[in-house]
Amino acid sequence: MKRFAIVDLETTGNAASKGDRIIEIGVVVMEEDGTIVEEFSSLVYPEKEIPPFIRSLTGIENDDVLDAPLFSEIVGDVYPLFQHAYIVAHNIEFDLGFLNDELARCGYQPLHNPIIDTVEFARILMPTSPTFKLGQLAELLEMGHDRPHRALSDAQVTADLLLYLLKELQRLPERTIHHLLKIEGKLKSDFREFFLKYLEEKRYGSGSESDVMLKHGIAVRKQVPDRSSKSVQLPPFDMWKTQVFEGENGLRSLLPDYEIRKGQQDMTARVKQALEENKHAIVEAGAGTGKSVAYLLSAAFQAMDHGKRVVVSTHTTSLQKQLLEEEIPKVERMFPRPIKAVLYKGKSHYISLIHFHYELERSYQDNYDIALTKAMILVWLTQTRTGDVDEIQLPSNGRQFWHKVSSEQSSKTVRLGFTDDSFFQWAQEKAAQADLVITNHALLCMDIMKEESVLPDYEHVIIDEAHHLEAVASRYFGVRMNYRELQRHLTQFGEIFHKNLYKEWSLQEDFYSNLIRGQQSIDEAKEELSHFSRYIYQSVKKQQKRLGKGKSDIGRTQLLLKPGEMPAFIDTAKEMSHRFLAMIKRLIVHMGKMEEQLKMQLAVREDYSIPILLSRLNNQIDVCHQIRSQLIHYFDFTREEEVKWVEIEGEGAVNAIYLFSEPYDVAHLLEQRLFRRKGSAILTSATLSTDGSFGYIRKSLGLENFTNAIEAIIPSPYQFKEQVQLMVPNDFPNIKNDPDSFVEALSEAIYSVAEVTKGRMLVLFTSYEMLRQTYTLLKEFIDPEEFMVFAQGVSSGSRDRLKKNFQAFDQAILLGTSSFWEGVDIPGEDLSCLMMVRLPFQPPDQPIQSMRNERMQNEGKNSFMEKSLPHAIIRFKQGFGRLIRSSSDRGVVFICDQRLMEARYGKYFLNSLPEVPVSYESTRQLINKIEKWL
């Protein structure tokens, strides 16, 4: 029976090489059956101060370790615990590195036992987990973890996790373990003995694997066919609606605290009217209305009653998940049969089993990240019903591998007569039978942009989070290219010309000579791309000195390209792009020759890898043509309806460039390709109106000419008068005259308000540069023991990771820009104060904004009143909406922009909000008010 020594350490920092030391050790010695043989725990005197962050994280103070033993005094007790055992830790490199460093200091031999890293093990066996942190895994698996970040408690939980993972491994199908065994040598952990043991049990045991099936030699979860009838008999809608909202068997039977919401009923009726009468609709539904349930009820009724699917499009994946996992299961209980709802995405989201099988057979050449990615995918395939990459948490290079095995690669394979009846095809079949097809704005825009349909046929679409539609459509009707992406494509092109792919074939000399010439073309294309990118980067740097520090909301330097200005720069960049495109054209020729030669091979040999290679080659030829057409389009300045600009990373590589092109106005495109082609399109969001009117959203999205469109503004049921105080300080320095003093006053206000609210504070910026300056200043005078400060783009991690870190600390301040203005839900006591630094006008020097201003002025229009102001109001409403997310939330909105009270247009912002108490006083007076109110 195997023995495990599970170890956890608390240390003064992350790097033993920089002098960090152990402050606590916990070891659990356990047999394979879960029997605990021994436990050991001790604080350790580290011979140095414990930093504030570590003290806050662990609760271990300097005084606690003053009388603790040195590691050398306990090493005699610790070392024997690891004899004849697997060493197990959650992030083994960290713990084993510190342990061996201390052992060497004490004159002991380093430990070279077989190891198991439970982070790696959890990633493989729990590939869809949203996190792999020990505490959150313990919470997810409902394991007791009373003292997180204390060594013995963490070691005990790691032991529980190990047992859980071993049992999960034992449950895997035989074929999955067989494939994992081929990958095992590239992983950190020593899994081989366990894989062999469980594989042997599978081969000679009698266990059933009825929940999986084999496809292309891979074990995948069985698909459950949908045999339910589509036709049902429904009562008249009004009668049914009354039963749903007011009847004993309606929504009240599902929700214990159910209250009839008039706004929700009103919205359900409006959406049904639009669907029934083939009209478009704009419905603004305030927070707490229950708009998702409202439109789902109408959409599902319409789909079942008429036998025609309804498409529901959202901007965020979190809303898609909410619809599928929370709202639709509730709503479908109001119907005589389940709602057939599917999440439908582009081909690149779904895995191709035939291409994944091809890659599995070549695992001998993998690096660690690719091996881990394959292991995760193998286990995930036994769990997933969708094959959607968004379900799985791939490692850093995993996404690059995914491009090789996504269903984007499979269409050409199918044309060559090889079946790939896997997830994308299954998604298409399910969508064809669905009542509701849930998708995103990106795919919706792709569908209306392309002549060939991307989505299944539909007449009715509900567009939630509709205030994003203009921006997403602009991206999809424009051009987006960047150096890194082009380099990635060129690297992938090179893989098809690699000799190792064909070494087992007996091929003619001209085949290999074409491989060499193809690789040469790729190398030349990379060189031309580098010259082109460096030239643009350096030119933008020079222009930056002349034009000032215009930055995007994520800190990139921007340069607007106008045909009448900088002709020398544009002509040179265009000429250099043509040299790069000449290399791409030459590459297409070599790929064409390769295609002919592979087809000849296909005619004379039966080898499934040939259609795989042909499929990938065809896709790469398509990508080459796309690159050519996009770059030619980008440098065509005869298109007056487009805005073009360049962005560069402020401190990035000298060729990290981004090329952007967007239509000046997408309203006409949306009118022609969406609203004139569909029976009804229903736009909904909590923020669509400005000053009680939909005029701006109608004009922006192409609905201006549809005078019969249904309109409704449904107010939030929340009692904002009692739940919110809006405060504006009247003593901030003028930001235009003295920006440095403004940042100082802002930093002081953040700290002073945080003292009263005990942190729990989200600060929204419109400028990344100001966010960075404020963060730097706050870090100078805020003690991390008092407040943890997190900042978007400065602190590491995604938006969701920053939000979770913010919520994990009792007293924290979160600084955010761009994406933090919306879609971030921090309900309850985790958020007590929302601070807006400035009213969210788009900076006038940003490319799209500056061109719009210029065009509208030339047309005799007021760009501020018609575009800038209403856009800012909608964003302002989104920001305000971050604070109150439930009827019990309570807090302060603190706006550091006196224009709200003093500018003539300030009233439009205030009129857009629910009625709330407003205070306009000195910062000190406002802080006193907050203290009394909270």
C-alpha positions, 0 to 999 in steps of 0.5 A: 500500500502506498504511503503519502507525506502531505506537507504544507508550509507558511513562509515569509515570502515566495522565493527561498532564493531571495532569503524567504524562510519557513514560519510554519510546517504541517505534515500529514502521513497517510496510507492509500486507504485514507488512514492517518499514520502521523501528524506533525505541526510546528511554528518555526523561527525564521530569523527575520521579520514577517511582512505585513501581507503574510501576517494578514494572510496567515494570522501569524505575528512576529511575536508568535514565532519569537519562542518557536524553534529554528528549523534545525531544531526540528529537522530530526523530527521532520526528515523521517516523515518523508521516508518511503513516501510520495511527497504531496503538496498543493503546488509542490515546487513551492513547498519542496523548494523551501523544504530542500533549501532548509534541509541543505542549510541543516546538512541533510540530503535533499528529498528526491521522493516521487511526488504528487502536486495536487494543483496539477492533479486537480487541474486534470481531474477537475478541469472545469473548476473555476479555481484551483486554490486550495481553500476554494477547492475545499469549499467547492467539494464541501471539505472542512477547512477551519484554518486556511493558510495555517500549515497543518489545516492546509495539509489536512485539507490537501490529504482530503483532496488527494483521496478525492482525486484518487477516487475520481481517477479510479472512475475514469474509463479505461481508454482515458487512463490509457491515453493519460499513461502516454502523457504522464512522462511530461507531467510534474507528478509521478502518476505512472504507478496509479495509472497502471494499477487502475488500468489493470483493474479496468481491464480485468474488472467488471465495472460498467462504462455505460455513460461513455462512448468511443469516438475516434478512439477517445472516451466521451460522455454519451449524448442524450438524444432529444426525443420530446415532441415540439408541438404542445397545446398552450392556453391563451397567452393572457390566461397563462400569464395570469396563472404564471404570475398570480396562480398558486402553481405559478412562480410563487410555487418556486420562490419562497419570497416571491412577490408579484412585480408589476414591471415584470408582468408588463415586460412579459406582455410587451415582449410577447406583443412584439413577437406576435405582431412582428414588431421591433421593441426597446425595453429598458428594465431597471435592476430587480425587474426580473427582465430575464425571466420576463423575456424568457417566458414570452420567448418560450411561449412563442417558440412552443406555440408557433414551432419557431425558435427564438434567438437570445443574444447576450454580451457576457458569458456570465449572463448566458450561464445565468440564463441556462443554469438558473432562469430557464430551469425555473421558467420551464416549470411553467410549461407542459414540457421542458424548454429545449434551450441550447448555447450556440457558439462559433466553430472555434469554441467546440473541440474536433475529436478527429483532430484531437485524436491526431494530436494525442498520437503525437504526444511524444513531442509535447512540452509541459503545458501541452501535456497538461492541456491534453490530460485536462481535455481527456478527462473533460471529454468524459464530463462535457455535453457541449465540448465548449472550450469555455467550460475548461480552465486551460493552462497558459499555452493551452489556448494555442493548442486549442486552435489545432483541435477546434472544429474550425479545422474539421469542415475541410476534413468532412469534405474530404470524406472523413467524418467528424461527427462530434460536438459542433455537429451535435450543437447544430443538430440541437440548435435545429430542434431548439425553442431557444438558441442562446448566443452572444453579440459577436456571433449575432453580428458575424451572422448578419455580416456574412452572406452565409448564415452562421446561426440557425435560421430565425425570425425573432431575436431578443438582444439583452445587454443591448447597449453593447450592440453598437460597439460589438457591431463596429468591431465585426464590421471593421478590421482588427489585427495585431503583431502577436496574432500575425506571428502566431499564424505564421508559426502555425503555418510553419508547422505544416512544412515541418519534415517530421510530419512526413518522415514515415512516408517515402516521398519524392524530392520535389515534395521536400524541396517545396517544404524548404521553400515554404519554410523560407517564405515563412521566415521571410514573412516574419522578417518583413512583418517585424520590419513593418511593425517596428517602423509603425511602433517607432513612428507612433512613438515619435508622433506621441512626443508631438501630440501628447499622451493620448491613451486608450482605457487600458493604457496603450498609446493611440494614433489616428490615421487620416489620409490628409495627414502624415502622408509619408508615414502612411505611404511608407507603412503601406509599402512595407505592408505590401512587401509582407503581403508579397511573402504571404502570396508566395506562401499561398503558392507553396501551400497550393503545391503542398495541397496538390502533393497531399491529394496525390498521397491520399489517392495512393495510401490509406492514412487518416493523417493525410486528410487532417493535414489537408484540412489544416492546410486548407484552413491556413490558406483561408487565413492567408487570404483573410490576412491579405484582404484585411491588410489591403482593406486597412490601407485603403483610404478611399473608404471615407465611412471608416475610422482607422488608428494604430495602438502600441504598448507603452512599455511593450516590445518594440513591434507590439502594434495593433491596427484598428478600423471601424465604421464611422457609423453602424446604424445603417448596417444594422438597419439593413442587415438586422432590423429589415431582415428579421420579424422582430428584434427586441432590445433590452437592458437596464440602461437604454434611455437618456432623459426618458427617451430612446432617441439616442439608442434608436439613432445609434442602432438603426431603429430611427425609421421604425416608427411602430417599434414598441417602447417601454421604460420599466422602473426598478422596484428597489427603494433607492431613496432609502438605499442610496445616498449620492454625494458630490464634493464641492472642494476638489481642485480643478483637474484641468488647471492642476491635475496633480493636486486633483489626484492627491485630493482624490487619493486622500478622499479614497482613504478617508471614505475607506476609513468610514466604510471599512474599505468595501469600496469600488473606485471607477476611473475613466483614465487608466493613467489616472488610475495608475497614478492614484494607485501609486500614491495610495500605496505610499501612505496606506498600510497593507495591514489596514487596507488591501488595494487592488488595481485593474492593469496594475495588480495581476489577474483578470477582472474576475480574479481582482473581484474575488481578491477584493471580496476575500479581504475584510477591508479592501479597495478596488480601482477599476476602469473600462470593463469595471463600469458594468457587469461586475456584481458585488452584492451585499456587505462586500460593497458599501461605497461606489466612487466615480472619479469623473463623469464617463465621457469618452476622451475627445482625443480617442480615435472614434470620438475625435472623428465623430466630433469632426464629422458631425461638426462638418454636418452642422450637428452638435456632436456633444449633445447628440453623441458624447452626452447620451453615451456618457449618460448610459455609461454613468447609469451602468456605473451607478448600477454596480452598487445596488444589486438587491433589495437589501443592499445599501451604500453611497455613490461618491462622485468626484466631478463637480460638473454633475452639479455645476454644468448645464448638462449635469441635470441630464445625468441626475435625471437618468437616475432613480430619485435619490438624496443628493448632497453637494458639500465639502469632502469632510462634511460628506464623510461625516454624513457617510459615518452617520448614515452607514 
